[in-house]
Amino acid sequence: MNTTCLNRLDRFRPASQVDQHLWPAGPPGPALSAARADLAAVDRAAGVLLERGMPAEAALADLRRRAELAGTSIAAAGRALLAELNAPS
């Protein structure tokens, strides 16, 4: 296929939305902001664990374990992990 033909086909493709599925959708407001903040906390905490050499599945399992032990949400466990990093030594 030549590029002219490919360009004509582009009009039938939906626009790409990279990582759009990762954020909750809904009307703007406090609930949506809180959901996004929770996801961001989990994402950052998982990133810390990944940097420590954990595979992705193990990092999420570790956050779930921390949440269960603390009797809290995964987002709160993620925030606690991040707070540990920022605590004075």
C-alpha positions in Angstrom: 0.0 0.0 0.0 1.3 3.4 -0.8 1.1 6.3 1.7 -1.7 8.0 -0.2 -3.9 5.0 0.4 -2.9 4.8 4.1 -3.7 8.5 4.6 -7.2 7.9 3.2 -7.7 5.0 5.7 -6.7 7.2 8.6 -10.0 9.0 8.6 -11.7 5.7 9.6 -9.4 5.1 12.6 -10.5 6.5 16.0 -8.2 9.0 17.5 -5.7 7.4 19.9 -6.1 8.2 23.6 -3.0 6.8 25.4 -3.7 5.6 28.9 -7.2 7.2 28.8 -8.7 4.0 30.3 -6.5 4.4 33.4 -8.3 7.4 34.8 -11.9 7.3 36.1 -14.4 9.2 34.1 -17.2 11.2 35.4 -18.4 14.7 36.1 -15.7 17.0 37.6 -16.0 17.3 41.3 -14.6 16.2 44.7 -15.3 12.5 44.1 -13.5 12.4 40.8 -10.6 14.4 42.2 -10.3 12.0 45.1 -10.4 8.9 42.8 -7.6 10.4 40.7 -5.6 11.2 43.8 -6.0 7.6 45.0 -4.9 6.2 41.6 -1.9 8.6 41.6 -0.8 7.5 45.1 -1.0 3.8 44.1 0.9 4.5 40.9 3.7 6.4 42.7 4.0 3.8 45.4 4.0 0.9 42.9 6.8 2.8 41.1 8.8 3.0 44.2 8.5 -0.8 44.6 9.4 -1.3 41.0 12.5 0.7 41.5 13.4 -1.6 44.4 13.4 -4.4 41.9 9.9 -5.9 42.4 8.0 -7.2 39.4 4.7 -5.3 38.8 2.5 -8.0 40.1 4.5 -8.4 43.3 4.5 -4.6 43.8 0.7 -4.5 43.7 0.4 -7.6 45.9 2.7 -5.9 48.4 0.5 -2.8 48.4 -2.6 -5.0 48.9 -0.8 -6.8 51.8 0.2 -3.5 53.4 -3.4 -2.3 53.1 -4.8 -5.5 54.6 -2.4 -5.4 57.6 -3.2 -1.7 58.2 -7.0 -2.3 57.7 -7.1 0.4 55.1 -7.3 1.0 51.4 -4.6 0.3 48.8 -4.4 4.0 48.2 -3.8 4.7 51.9 -1.2 2.0 52.0 0.5 3.7 49.0 0.4 7.1 50.7 1.9 5.5 53.9 4.8 4.0 51.8 5.4 7.4 50.2 5.4 9.1 53.6 8.0 6.6 54.9 10.3 7.8 52.1 9.8 11.4 53.0 10.2 10.9 56.8 13.2 12.4 58.4 15.9 9.8 59.3 
